[in-house]
Amino acid sequence: MGSELKTHYSKLLDVHLDPIRVNVGGRPVLVVMPDVSRIEGLSVELLATYNRARAEHADACLLTSVEPSHHPLLALEPSDLRIVHADGVSGAWLRLLWRMAAVERRAVDGWSRASRAFRVEWSRELRRQGGDERLPLELRGWLRARARRSLAKAAVPPGATTRFPRRLLRDRVHASLPSGMLAEASATARALGIDPAVPTVTVDVRRRPDTCASVSSWLANRGYCVVRVGEAPDPVPVRATIDLASSRQRTPLLDLFVLSTSRFLVCDSLEAQHVAYLTNTPSLLLNAHDPFSGYPVRDDGLFTLSTPVDLDTGQTLTPDALLHEARLKDVRDCGFRDNTAAEVLAAVQEMHDGVTAGWSTSPGQIRFRDRVAAAGEAMAARVAAAAEWGPDAGFIGDGRLARWQAEGSAS
């Protein structure tokens, strides 16, 4: 299903997304310990926490010992939310409460896993005994029925999967870097040729960056400054691109500054898309391998799907093939072909039109959105991808599949 789904979202967040609620100085505070090991989890966790706190008229407290210079996302200061700093005696008290709550949650989770493992093994033993022809036929049938019942009880209940919190990411949180960090990043950007008076487009494409060469030229011809970030190993052969990916002056702070000041982002990773939600940057995600994980939450988001190919027949499939349960459960018979340079350019042109003239949704895009939401709801109890990345209480997102692809999908 692609690297995005091999590491499930629930594993990314573990117990981090569920905050504890305490009172500090007579005010409610949501306390979380952000998982700084994965930036995609961190950006989603921060945004979800801030929106939860706003909805509950509470403050937020982030328990972390990581310096903001290493993770500048932690330095972003929401404009309409008070952040409580865990310092001194009160900080030690909050950390103790968090650890106690985390131990309790892990104990409950560990017991559930152990119970399910026992039921699986018990089911195997009952099935083995049920195959013993020396036993009476009626007893063997009873053993097999008990084996099926034990295996059914071992299944992970639908509600046990951590669902991607789409509704908590829908509302924007306006946050800015502290003045000192902002000045530092701005000065570095200027020194590298990034003019604040020129509209910027950030490109973070790590697979097949060559498909973005015509995109960079097209954007440059329309007055954009194209800035490339990320870990892509191959250079883009376009002189108009400022390549921070290979610059020794590149830092996490500079990447965040460029993204937050860009007109929009072009990327091929969920990590970059999720950070763009926190910085309120319109985004285009390329080459998603399923219709759920990358579906844009915001109305200023687009995504494209890699073209699925049936490996047995070589037949090219439509995006709707990825809405079928059999394809999502077993993708060994399905390959993926990346978008062509012309398809990427068409999607970028749609992004440009959206940020400059306003967003519109075609009938094909609406139909595809409805099909994704319906399929996700229907398969949530049986398919991990739909359970974790699918609709959140019926909401899949306000964004859309790129028009060139949506209009070509089945109706």
C-alpha positions as CSV (number, residue, x, y, z in Angstrom):
1,M,0.0,0.0,0.0
2,G,3.0,2.2,-0.1
3,S,5.3,3.5,2.7
4,E,2.6,5.8,4.0
5,L,0.4,2.9,5.2
6,K,3.1,0.4,6.2
7,T,3.6,2.6,9.3
8,H,0.1,3.0,10.6
9,Y,-1.0,6.3,12.0
10,S,-2.0,4.7,15.4
11,K,1.5,3.5,15.8
12,L,2.9,7.0,15.0
13,L,0.9,8.6,17.8
14,D,0.9,5.6,20.3
15,V,-0.7,7.2,23.4
16,H,0.4,10.8,22.6
17,L,-2.7,12.1,21.0
18,D,-5.0,11.6,24.0
19,P,-4.2,14.5,26.4
20,I,-4.8,14.6,30.1
21,R,-6.9,17.4,31.6
22,V,-5.9,19.2,34.8
23,N,-6.5,22.5,36.5
24,V,-3.6,24.9,36.9
25,G,-4.3,28.1,38.7
26,G,-8.0,27.6,38.4
27,R,-7.9,27.2,34.6
28,P,-8.3,23.9,32.6
29,V,-5.2,22.8,30.8
30,L,-4.7,20.1,28.2
31,V,-1.4,18.4,28.8
32,V,0.4,16.3,26.0
33,M,3.8,14.9,25.6
34,P,4.5,15.4,21.9
35,D,6.2,12.6,20.0
36,V,9.2,14.4,18.5
37,S,10.6,11.3,16.9
38,R,8.4,11.7,13.8
39,I,7.6,15.1,12.4
40,E,4.4,13.9,10.7
41,G,3.0,12.8,14.0
42,L,4.3,16.0,15.7
43,S,2.6,18.4,13.4
44,V,-0.8,16.6,13.5
45,E,-0.5,16.2,17.3
46,L,0.1,19.9,17.9
47,L,-2.7,21.1,15.6
48,A,-5.2,18.6,17.1
49,T,-4.2,19.7,20.6
50,Y,-4.5,23.4,19.9
51,N,-7.9,22.9,18.3
52,R,-9.1,20.7,21.2
53,A,-7.9,23.3,23.7
54,R,-9.7,26.1,21.8
55,A,-12.9,24.1,21.6
56,E,-12.8,23.4,25.4
57,H,-11.7,27.0,26.3
58,A,-8.6,25.6,27.9
59,D,-4.8,26.3,27.8
60,A,-2.3,23.8,26.4
61,C,0.9,22.4,27.9
62,L,3.6,20.6,25.8
63,L,5.8,18.3,27.9
64,T,9.1,18.1,26.0
65,S,12.8,18.6,26.7
66,V,13.6,19.2,23.1
67,E,14.9,22.6,22.1
68,P,12.7,24.5,19.6
69,S,15.8,25.1,17.5
70,H,15.8,21.3,16.8
71,H,12.1,21.1,16.3
72,P,10.9,24.7,15.3
73,L,7.3,23.4,15.1
74,L,7.4,23.5,18.9
75,A,8.3,27.2,18.8
76,L,5.2,28.2,16.9
77,E,3.1,30.5,19.1
78,P,-0.7,30.3,18.5
79,S,-2.3,33.8,18.5
80,D,-5.5,32.9,20.3
81,L,-4.3,30.2,22.7
82,R,-2.3,30.3,25.9
83,I,0.6,27.9,26.1
84,V,1.5,26.8,29.7
85,H,5.2,26.1,30.1
86,A,6.1,23.1,32.3
87,D,8.8,24.7,34.5
88,G,9.7,24.2,38.1
89,V,7.5,22.5,40.7
90,S,4.4,22.7,38.6
91,G,6.2,21.3,35.6
92,A,7.4,18.3,37.7
93,W,3.8,17.8,38.9
94,L,2.4,17.8,35.4
95,R,5.1,15.3,34.2
96,L,4.3,13.0,37.0
97,L,0.5,13.1,36.2
98,W,1.3,12.4,32.5
99,R,3.5,9.4,33.3
100,M,1.0,7.9,35.6
101,A,-1.8,8.3,33.0
102,A,0.6,6.9,30.3
103,V,1.5,3.8,32.4
104,E,-2.2,3.2,33.0
105,R,-3.1,3.4,29.3
106,R,-0.2,1.2,28.3
107,A,-1.2,-1.4,30.9
108,V,-4.7,-1.5,29.6
109,D,-3.4,-1.7,26.0
110,G,-1.0,-4.4,26.9
111,W,-3.7,-6.5,28.6
112,S,-5.9,-6.2,25.5
113,R,-3.1,-7.4,23.3
114,A,-2.2,-10.3,25.6
115,S,-5.9,-11.3,25.7
116,R,-6.2,-11.3,21.9
117,A,-3.0,-13.3,21.5
118,F,-4.2,-15.9,24.0
119,R,-7.6,-16.2,22.1
120,V,-5.7,-16.7,18.8
121,E,-3.6,-19.5,20.3
122,W,-6.6,-21.0,22.0
123,S,-8.4,-21.0,18.7
124,R,-5.6,-22.9,17.0
125,E,-5.5,-25.5,19.8
126,L,-9.3,-26.0,19.6
127,R,-9.1,-26.3,15.8
128,R,-6.3,-28.9,16.1
129,Q,-8.4,-30.9,18.6
130,G,-11.4,-30.5,16.3
131,G,-9.5,-32.3,13.6
132,D,-8.8,-35.4,15.7
133,E,-10.8,-38.1,14.0
134,R,-10.7,-40.2,17.2
135,L,-13.1,-37.8,18.9
136,P,-16.9,-38.1,18.4
137,L,-18.2,-36.2,15.4
138,E,-20.5,-34.0,17.6
139,L,-17.6,-33.1,19.9
140,R,-15.4,-32.2,17.0
141,G,-18.0,-29.9,15.6
142,W,-18.4,-28.2,19.0
143,L,-14.6,-27.7,19.2
144,R,-14.5,-26.1,15.7
145,A,-17.4,-23.8,16.6
146,R,-15.6,-22.7,19.8
147,A,-12.4,-22.1,17.8
148,R,-14.2,-19.8,15.4
149,R,-15.8,-18.0,18.4
150,S,-12.4,-17.5,20.1
151,L,-10.8,-16.2,16.9
152,A,-13.7,-13.7,16.4
153,K,-13.2,-12.4,19.9
154,A,-9.5,-11.9,19.2
155,A,-10.2,-9.4,16.4
156,V,-9.3,-5.8,17.1
157,P,-12.5,-3.9,17.7
158,P,-13.1,-1.0,15.2
159,G,-13.0,1.6,17.9
160,A,-9.5,0.4,19.1
161,T,-7.8,1.9,16.0
162,T,-6.6,5.5,16.3
163,R,-8.4,7.4,13.6
164,F,-6.7,10.2,11.8
165,P,-8.4,13.3,13.5
166,R,-9.6,15.0,10.3
167,R,-12.1,17.2,12.1
168,L,-9.5,18.5,14.6
169,L,-7.3,19.5,11.6
170,R,-10.1,21.2,9.7
171,D,-9.9,24.5,11.6
172,R,-6.8,26.7,11.1
173,V,-4.6,27.7,14.0
174,H,-2.8,31.0,13.3
175,A,0.7,30.6,14.8
176,S,4.0,32.4,14.3
177,L,7.6,32.0,15.1
178,P,9.1,34.1,18.0
179,S,10.6,37.3,16.7
180,G,14.2,36.2,17.1
181,M,13.8,33.0,15.2
182,L,11.7,34.7,12.5
183,A,14.5,37.3,12.0
184,E,17.1,34.7,11.8
185,A,15.3,32.6,9.2
186,S,14.3,35.7,7.2
187,A,17.9,36.8,7.0
188,T,19.1,33.4,5.9
189,A,16.4,33.2,3.3
190,R,17.4,36.6,1.9
191,A,21.1,35.6,1.8
192,L,20.1,32.6,-0.3
193,G,18.2,34.7,-2.8
194,I,14.6,34.3,-1.5
195,D,13.0,37.7,-1.9
196,P,10.1,38.3,0.4
197,A,8.5,40.5,-2.2
198,V,8.3,37.6,-4.7
199,P,5.6,34.9,-4.2
200,T,7.2,31.5,-3.4
201,V,6.2,27.9,-4.1
202,T,7.9,25.2,-2.0
203,V,8.7,21.9,-3.7
204,D,9.4,18.8,-1.6
205,V,9.3,16.0,-4.1
206,R,11.7,13.1,-3.3
207,R,10.6,10.5,-5.8
208,R,11.1,11.3,-9.4
209,P,12.0,15.0,-9.0
210,D,12.6,15.1,-12.7
211,T,8.9,15.2,-13.3
212,C,8.9,18.7,-11.7
213,A,11.3,20.3,-14.1
214,S,8.6,21.6,-16.4
215,V,6.6,22.7,-13.2
216,S,9.5,24.8,-12.0
217,S,9.9,26.5,-15.4
218,W,6.1,27.1,-15.7
219,L,6.0,28.7,-12.2
220,A,9.1,30.8,-12.8
221,N,7.5,32.2,-16.0
222,R,4.5,33.3,-13.9
223,G,6.7,35.2,-11.4
224,Y,7.1,32.6,-8.7
225,C,10.3,31.9,-6.8
226,V,10.5,28.1,-6.7
227,V,12.3,26.7,-3.6
228,R,13.2,23.1,-3.2
229,V,13.4,21.5,0.3
230,G,13.5,18.0,1.6
231,E,15.9,15.1,1.3
232,A,15.7,14.4,-2.4
233,P,19.2,13.2,-3.6
234,D,18.9,14.2,-7.3
235,P,19.0,17.9,-8.4
236,V,16.4,19.5,-10.5
237,P,17.9,20.8,-13.8
238,V,16.2,24.1,-13.7
239,R,18.1,27.3,-13.1
240,A,15.1,29.1,-11.7
241,T,14.9,26.8,-8.7
242,I,16.6,27.7,-5.4
243,D,17.8,24.3,-4.1
244,L,17.8,24.3,-0.4
245,A,17.9,20.5,-0.3
246,S,21.6,20.6,-1.2
247,S,22.5,23.8,0.7
248,R,24.8,23.7,3.7
249,Q,22.8,26.6,5.2
250,R,19.6,24.5,5.2
251,T,18.1,24.0,8.7
252,P,14.7,22.8,10.0
253,L,14.0,26.5,10.9
254,L,14.7,27.7,7.4
255,D,12.5,24.9,5.9
256,L,9.6,25.9,8.2
257,F,10.0,29.6,7.4
258,V,10.0,29.0,3.6
259,L,6.9,26.7,3.9
260,S,5.0,29.1,6.1
261,T,5.6,32.0,3.7
262,S,4.9,30.1,0.5
263,R,1.9,30.6,-1.8
264,F,1.6,26.8,-1.9
265,L,3.4,23.5,-1.4
266,V,4.0,20.7,-3.9
267,C,5.0,17.5,-2.2
268,D,4.9,13.7,-2.4
269,S,4.9,12.8,1.3
270,L,2.3,12.8,4.1
271,E,4.9,14.3,6.4
272,A,5.1,17.5,4.3
273,Q,1.3,17.7,3.8
274,H,0.7,17.4,7.6
275,V,3.2,20.2,8.4
276,A,1.4,22.4,5.8
277,Y,-1.8,22.0,7.8
278,L,0.0,23.5,10.8
279,T,1.4,26.4,8.8
280,N,-1.8,26.9,6.9
281,T,-0.1,26.5,3.5
282,P,-2.2,25.2,0.6
283,S,-0.8,21.9,-0.6
284,L,-0.7,19.5,-3.5
285,L,0.2,15.9,-2.6
286,L,1.4,13.8,-5.5
287,N,1.3,10.1,-6.1
288,A,-0.7,8.9,-3.2
289,H,-1.1,5.1,-3.2
290,D,-4.6,5.0,-1.7
291,P,-7.6,7.4,-1.7
292,F,-7.8,7.7,2.1
293,S,-4.4,8.7,3.8
294,G,-3.6,11.6,1.5
295,Y,-7.1,13.0,1.0
296,P,-6.8,16.7,1.8
297,V,-8.5,17.9,4.9
298,R,-8.5,21.6,3.9
299,D,-10.4,23.2,1.0
300,D,-7.2,24.6,-0.4
301,G,-5.7,21.1,-0.8
302,L,-5.3,18.9,-3.9
303,F,-3.9,15.4,-4.3
304,T,-3.2,13.0,-7.1
305,L,-3.1,9.2,-7.0
306,S,-0.5,7.0,-8.6
307,T,-2.0,5.1,-11.5
308,P,-2.8,1.5,-10.3
309,V,-1.8,-1.3,-12.6
310,D,-3.0,-4.9,-12.3
311,L,0.2,-6.9,-12.2
312,D,-1.4,-10.1,-13.5
313,T,-2.9,-8.6,-16.6
314,G,-0.9,-5.4,-17.0
315,Q,-4.2,-3.5,-17.2
316,T,-4.3,0.1,-16.1
317,L,-7.0,0.7,-13.5
318,T,-9.0,3.7,-12.6
319,P,-8.7,5.5,-9.2
320,D,-12.0,3.8,-8.2
321,A,-10.2,0.5,-8.2
322,L,-8.5,1.6,-5.0
323,L,-12.0,1.9,-3.3
324,H,-12.6,-1.8,-3.5
325,E,-12.0,-3.8,-0.4
326,A,-10.0,-6.6,-2.1
327,R,-7.5,-4.2,-3.5
328,L,-6.9,-2.5,-0.1
329,K,-6.6,-5.8,1.8
330,D,-4.1,-7.4,-0.6
331,V,-2.1,-5.1,-2.9
332,R,0.4,-7.8,-4.0
333,D,-1.4,-8.0,-7.4
334,C,-1.4,-4.2,-7.8
335,G,1.5,-2.0,-8.9
336,F,1.7,1.8,-9.2
337,R,2.9,4.1,-11.9
338,D,3.9,7.7,-10.9
339,N,2.2,10.7,-12.5
340,T,3.8,11.9,-15.7
341,A,5.3,15.3,-15.9
342,A,2.3,16.5,-17.9
343,E,-0.1,15.3,-15.2
344,V,2.0,16.9,-12.4
345,L,1.9,20.2,-14.4
346,A,-1.9,20.0,-14.8
347,A,-2.3,19.6,-11.0
348,V,0.1,22.5,-10.3
349,Q,-1.8,24.7,-12.7
350,E,-5.0,23.9,-10.8
351,M,-3.2,24.9,-7.6
352,H,-2.2,28.2,-9.1
353,D,-5.7,28.9,-10.3
354,G,-7.1,28.1,-6.8
355,V,-4.7,30.3,-4.8
356,T,-5.0,33.2,-7.3
357,A,-8.7,33.1,-8.5
358,G,-10.4,31.1,-5.8
359,W,-11.2,27.4,-5.4
360,S,-13.8,25.5,-7.3
361,T,-14.9,21.9,-7.3
362,S,-16.0,20.1,-10.4
363,P,-18.8,17.5,-10.5
364,G,-16.3,14.7,-11.0
365,Q,-14.3,15.9,-7.9
366,I,-17.5,16.0,-5.8
367,R,-18.5,12.5,-7.0
368,F,-15.1,11.1,-6.1
369,R,-15.1,12.7,-2.7
370,D,-18.5,11.2,-2.0
371,R,-17.3,7.7,-3.1
372,V,-14.2,7.9,-0.9
373,A,-16.3,8.9,2.1
374,A,-18.8,6.1,1.5
375,A,-16.2,3.4,0.9
376,G,-14.3,4.5,4.0
377,E,-17.3,4.3,6.2
378,A,-18.3,0.9,4.8
379,M,-14.9,-0.7,5.2
380,A,-13.8,0.8,8.5
381,A,-14.6,-2.3,10.5
382,R,-12.6,-4.6,8.2
383,V,-9.8,-2.7,6.4
384,A,-7.0,-1.1,8.5
385,A,-6.4,1.7,5.9
386,A,-10.0,2.8,6.1
387,A,-10.2,2.5,9.8
388,E,-7.1,4.7,10.4
389,W,-7.2,7.1,7.5
390,G,-10.8,7.1,6.4
391,P,-13.7,9.4,7.3
392,D,-13.8,11.0,10.7
393,A,-17.5,10.8,11.7
394,G,-18.4,11.0,8.0
395,F,-15.9,13.8,7.2
396,I,-13.1,12.8,4.7
397,G,-12.0,16.4,3.8
398,D,-12.8,19.6,2.1
399,G,-10.1,19.1,-0.5
400,R,-10.3,17.3,-3.8
401,L,-8.6,14.9,-6.2
402,A,-6.9,16.8,-9.1
403,R,-9.4,17.6,-11.7
404,W,-7.6,15.9,-14.6
405,Q,-7.8,12.6,-12.6
406,A,-11.2,13.0,-11.0
407,E,-12.9,13.7,-14.3
408,G,-11.3,10.6,-15.8
409,S,-12.4,8.3,-13.0
410,A,-15.6,6.1,-13.0
411,S,-18.8,7.8,-12.2
